[in-house]
Amino acid sequence: MHQHDSSAEFSDVLIIGAGISGIGAAYRIQERNPQMTYTILERRSRIGGTWDLHRYPGIRSDSDIFTLSFPWEPWARPENVADGADIREYLVETAHKHDIDRHIRFDTRVVSADWDSATDTWSVLTECNGTPQTLRARFLFFGTGYYDYDEPYRPEFPGLDSFAGPVVHPQHWPEELDYAGKKVVVIGSGATAISMIPALAQRAGHVTMLQRSPTYLLSGQRVNPVVNLLRRVPPRRLGYRLAWLYNVVFIVAVYALAQRAPRLMRRIIRAVAKGYLPEDYPVDVHFKPEYDPWDQRMCLILSGDFYNSIAEGRAEVVTDRIDHIDDSGVVLRSGAHLDADIIVTATGLRLQALGGVALSVDGDEVKPADRFVYKEYLLEDVPNLAWCVGYINASWTLRADLTARAVAKLLGYMDSHGYTHAYPHLGDEPMGEKPAWNLKAGYVLRAPHVLPKSGTRRPWNVRHNFVLDSIEHRFDRIDESMVFGRTRVEAAKTA
């Protein structure tokens, strides 16, 4: 059993992470429960989370900004798809406007958290500039996302050490990197590569995207005239909601079409590619995946920018496998050689649960992968803890806001009933398992034992359906499969 420091600073809620999830949670908690204290712990030096971490050329959202921004703070700029720097600026301004930023502690890494059943509090060990500090809280909210910020996925490429030029992973892009006039080979064909290549191609001598297999590309508009027309409907709040609803309907419709009529979706995507690319371009070699649309997350290109880079000769796609890397580039299995001054390994992310924080209950380790997820945000038999994970087939914030509202509602319910702990309990009820994410993406397949488990029926079933989740949220029974209890409230502060 850990020793709990009763003199440690206390907050009703500790929010871990000052990105979209953490700022959204702070707003919903203070909106519904203004009497509660909260502190946001952010390991980086700035607000933004993933939008502060990723600084590679072309970094932008791969979903529309209306559903990625907060429903309670309308996006004011004209774009329908926004650049990373503008998203971060929006988060900074939003946190300041709603007095959230004064609750943030930067450069503070959370190492571990242990629940003490005697006092119904979490003891949270942090490090701030190397100095350890313990904080206490009634409730923990993890707004840490689902991937490892320190270590992206880096496959072993034979001979990589012999390459004479820089080797860069987009997750740790060096701001001083000069690629003007250079030959750049980008390994990978996911959302990062697709958004990066048009930006690189503007200054680089030539950019080659090397992919093992094709990816589906969905074309959208940076500025959508329909969305901006809807935004002008008075009053402003109604116009914004109409623009938001248009984007939600579009996302849901595209996903539904891909699931119900994959062959039709394939034809539409192929026709768009043919429309942008030169007449004799081998579309079926480079842009015809073996899997169906949305078996993996579809990549968004803006107004054909990726295809235009190819059509203008500034970029090319090579579909092949790497044999090895030498001092001047990449040698392919086909025997071809890709000359390179710079190699970019856009090879993906590494999944991580709860930001890598070591979790325990009364000194016993909790492994998230051993627990079922309840209503997509609580962990089985873990008291007073929520984890925000967005959708895989829609904007992150659509689910993040549902989660923040559910947590704020749960906190209010506990407060009004005098409860000091709450956790979901499955008990002896048999429950089938299924993957929490039904994606065949590499980062999911590489880490099947990282994420918590999904059951096969509600409220333990993780689904990626915003419409059904919204309806269920509205009619939610807060005590369903939940255990509530209380300890002496003052004991938490004086024990």
N, C-alpha and C positions, 0 to 999 in steps of 0.2 A: 504494500500500500504506500502510495506516495505521501510525503509530508505536505500538507497544504498550508501555505503561508497566509494566515488570516489578516496580516497587515498589508497584503498586496492591494494595489489599487483596484477598485471594483466598478464594473459597468453592468447595466442590465443586459446589454447585448454587445458582443464583440463581433465585428464584421471583418473578415479577412479578405483583403483585396479592394483596391480603389479603381476598378474598371467599371464597365457597364453594370455588371451584376451587383457589385458592392454599393455603388452610388444609387442604383435603383432600389436596393433593399433599404438603404438609409432613408430615402425619401418616403417610402411606403410605411416604414416603422414610425418615423416621426409624424407622419400625416395621421395615422390611426391611433398611435399611442404617444402623444406628446409628453406624457409624464415620464417616459422611460429614457434612461441615459444610454448612449451608445458610443462606441469608439471604433474607428476604422483603422486597421493595421495594414500598411502597404510596404512591401519589401523594397520597392523601387523608390526613386527620388521624386517622381512626378505622378500625377493622376493619369489614368488611361489604360492600364493593364496591357492587353495585347496591342492596343493602338499606340502605346509608348514603346513597347519592346520591338515591334517590327518597323524598321525604317528603311527597308530596301526600296529601290526605285519602282514606282508604280503601285505601292501599297495602297489598297482601297478595300472597301467592303465588297463582299461577293453576294450581298443581298441588298435590296433597296434600303435607302436611309430612312424612309418613313416608318418602316416596321423595325429598323435597327435602332432608331432614336426612341426616346421615352414618350409614351402616349401623353404624359402630363407636361412635357416640355417640347412644343412643336419645333421641328427643324425649319429654320428660317431661310436657308440658302436655296438657290434654284435647282441644284442637282437632285436627281433621283437616285444616283449612285455616287457616294462621296469618297474623297481621298482620305487616307489614314490621318494625315496631319490635321485636316478639317474636323474629323470625328473627334480626335483628341482635344482640339480647341473647344468643340461643343461640350465635351464632358467637363472640361475645366470651368467654362462659363456657367454651366448648369449647376455644378457643385457649389460654386460661389454664390450664385443667385439664390439658392435655397438654403444657404448657411450650412451646407454639409461639409465644406472643405475644412472648417475649423475643428472638426471631429477627427481629422485624418492624422495619423502619425506615420511619417515617411521613414524610409531606410530601416524598417522594422520587420525582421523575418520571424515568422512563427515556426518554432522548432517542434513543439509537442503540446498536447492538450490532454489533461486527465480529469475525468469526472469523479467527484466525491459525493457519494450517496448520503453521507452523514449530514452534509450541508446543502446538497443540491446545487453545487456550483462547479464550474469548470476552472481549473488552474491551467493557465496558458503560459508556457515558457517561450520567451521571445529573445531575439538578439538585435540590439540597435548599435550599429557601428562596432560590433564585436563585444558589446557589454550585455550580459544576460539580465533579463528582467522578467519577473513573474507578474501576470495580471490575472484577475479573477472576473468571472462573468456568470450570469444566470443562463445565458443562451449564446450559442455560437452559430454564425452564418458564414458559410464558406462561399465566397465569390471568387474562387481561385481558378475557374475554368477547368479544363480537363487535360491539359498537356503540361509537359515538363518545360519550364522556362529556361532551365540551365542547359539541358542536354537535348537537342533535336535528334532525329533519327539520322545516323550516318552509316550507311552500308559500307562494307569493306570493298574498295576497288583496288585490284592488284596494280601495283606500281604507282599509286597516287603520290607517294613520298618523292618519287623521282621527277614529278612535274616541276618545271622551272619557274612557273608563274604563281600568282596567288590562287588559293583554293578557298572559296567563300561559301558559307551556309547563310541563306537569307535571314534566318532567325538571329544571327549575329553579324549583321552587315556593317562593315567598317565604313564610317562616314567619309574617310579620306581616300577611299578607293577611286582611282582614276581609270575609267574604262573608255574614255573618249578615243575614237579611232582604233580601238583594240578588237581582236577577234575573241568573242565570248562564247563558250559552250555552256549551256544550261542543261544539267541532267535532271530530268523529271518533267511531268506534264500535268501536275495538279494546279489548283487555283493560284498558288504562289507564282509558278512559272508562267502561267497564262497572263496574269496581270503585270508581271515584271517585264516580259519580253518586249512589248510595244514601247515601254519607257526606256529600256536599255537601247533599243534599236534606233532611237532618235539621236544618240551620241556615239554609240559604238561603231566600229568599222563594219562588223558583221556579227549577227547573233544566230547561233544554231541551237535549237531545242532538240535534245536527244531523248527519245522516249522508247521504253521497251514495248509499250502497246498504246493504242490511241485512247483518247479521253473525249467524252461528250462536251461540246461547247454550246452554251446557250447565249444568244446575242440579245443584249438589252441596250437601252439608251442612257447616256449619262444625264441628259436633261430630257424628261419625258413631257411633251406638250399636253397630253391628256391630263397627267397628274397636275401640272401647273394651272391648267384650266379649272380643274376641280378645286384647287387651293384658293381660287379667287371667289368662290361662292361665299357670300356673307352669311352669318358672322364668321370671323376668322377661325374660330374653334370648329365650326361645322365644316368649313372648307378643308381644314386639316384632316378631320376625321374621314371625309369623303376620299381624300387622297390616300390616307392610310388604308381605308377599306378596299379601294381599287387595287392596291398592292397586295393585300392579303388574299383577295379573290384570285388575283393573277397567280400568286405562289401556289395556292391550293389547287387551282385549275390545271396548272402545268404538271404538278406532281400527280394529280388524279389521272390526267391523260397518259402520263408515262407509265403509271401502274396498270391502267385498264386497256390501253391501246399502244403497247410499246412499239409495234411495227410502224404505226402511223407517226409516232413521235420521232422515230429514227428517220423517216422520210422527210419530215419537216426540218429537222436539224441538218440533214444532208443537203436539202434544197437551199438553206440559208448559206451553208459553206460554199456550195457551187456558185451562188449568186455573187459572192465576194471574190472568189479565187479565179485565177486565169482559166480559160476554157479547157486547156489540156492538163490541168493540175490533177495528180493522182489522189483525189479525195478519199477513195476507199482504202488506200494504203495507209494514210496518216490520220484520218478522221472517222474511221468506222470501227468502233470497239466491238469486242466479241460479246460483251455483256449488254443487258438492256438498260435504257435510260433510268437513272436514279437507283440502280443497284450500287453505284457509287455516286457521291455528291457531284452534281453537274457544275462545271466551271462557267463563270459569267465573263463574256467579253463585251466591251463597250463599243457600240456603233461600228462593229466590225474591225476594231483597231488591230487585233491580233492577225486577222486575215489580211488586212491592208499592209501590214509590215511584210508579210510573205509576198503579196502581189507586187509590192514595190521593190522586192529584192533585198531589203534590209535585214530580213530574217528568213530562216528556213527550218523545216522540220525534218528530222531524220529518225526513222523507226528501225531500230536495230538493238543489239545487245553489246555491252562493253566486254571486250576481251581483256584489255589491260590499258593502263595509262602510261605514256612515256614522257620524256622531258618536254615535248612540244605539243602534246595534245592527247586525243583519245583514239585508241586502236579498236576497231569494231570487229565483231565476230565475222562479218562479211569480208574482212580484210581491208576495208576502207579506213582512212585516217582523217580525223577531224582536227585540223590545226587550231590551236587555242593559245591566247595570251593569258586568259583568265578562265578558270573553271568555277561554275556556280553549282553547288550540290543542292538543288531544290527537291530534296529527297523525303521531305515530310517531317512530321512531328512524332513525339513519343508520348503516349498516353500516361497520365498520372492522376491518381485519385486524391482529392482533398489537398492539392498543392504539395503533396509529399509530407504533410504534417503527421507525426507519429501520434496515434490516437489510442487512448486507454480509458477503461471504465473501472474505477476502484483499483487501479494498478494493473488490470488485465488488458493485454493488447487487443485492440479491435482491428481486424482486417476487413476493409470495406468490401472486398471481393467475396467474403463469406456471408455477407448480409443481403437480404432482399431490400429493394427500394420501395418505399411507400409513397403513393401519389406523386412520384417522380421527384421528391425533394427531401424526404426523411429516410433514415436508415433504421432497419429492424432492430429493436431493443437498444438503440443508442439514444439516451435522453437529451432533449433540448439541443438538438443539432440539425441544421439544414444545410444542404449542398445544392447550389444552383448550377444546373447544366441545361444549356439551350437546345434547340431543335437541330437535328441533322438535315432536315429537308425544308427548313424555313429559317427566317431570321432568328438569331440568338435571343433577342430581347422579347420576342413574343412569349416565349416560355419564361424567361427571366422575370418578367413583370408579373406573370401569374404566380410564380414562386414567391416573389417578394410580397405580393398581396396575401398569399396564403399564410406566410410566416407572420406578417403583421396581424392577421386575423387570429391565428393561433395564440400569439402573445397576448392579444387583448382578451381572448377567452380565458386563458390561464389567469391573467391578472384579475379579471372580474370574479372568478370563482375561488381565488386564493390558492391556486395550484402552483407548486414550485417545480414540478417536473412533468414531462409528457413524453411518451415514446410510442411508436407503433409496435404492436405485438402480434405475431402470427400464431404463436403457440404450437400445438400439436397438429394443426390443420395441414393436411398434405397439400403441397403446392408444386406444380410443374414449373420447370425453368425454361427460359428462352433468353437469347442474347439481348442485352439492353439496347444495343444498336444493331439494326438489321442491314448494316452497310458491309459491302465486300471491299472496302478501302483498306489499303495496306496497313495504315496505322491502327485500325481496329483488329485486323486479322493477326497482327504481330503481338497484340497484347490482350488475349482473351481473358486473362486472370487479373486484370487491373481494375475494371469497373465493377460496381456492385451488381447483384443479380436481379433480373426481372422475373416476376412471376407471370403466369399465363392468364390470370384474371384480376380484375380490379379488387381492391385498391393497390395491388402489388404489381400491376401490369404497366411496364414502361412502353408508352406508345408515342409516336411522333405525329400527332394529329391535333393541330391548334383548335380546330372547330369543336371537336368533341371535348377537348380539355377546357375550353371556355365555357361550354354548357355545363360541364360537371362542376367547374369552379363555382358557378352561380348557385348551384343547388347542393353544394357540398355539405355532408354531415360531418362535422368536425370531430365527433367522438367515435366515428366508425373505426373499429379495430385499434383504438387508442387506449393507452393506460395513462390515467392522470393521478397525481398524488401530491401530497404537501409535506413539507417539513416546517419546523418553526422558522418563519421568515427571518427573524432577527438572528437566528443561529448562523446564518450565512455570513453575517457581517461582524459577528462577535466571536465565533468559534476560534 
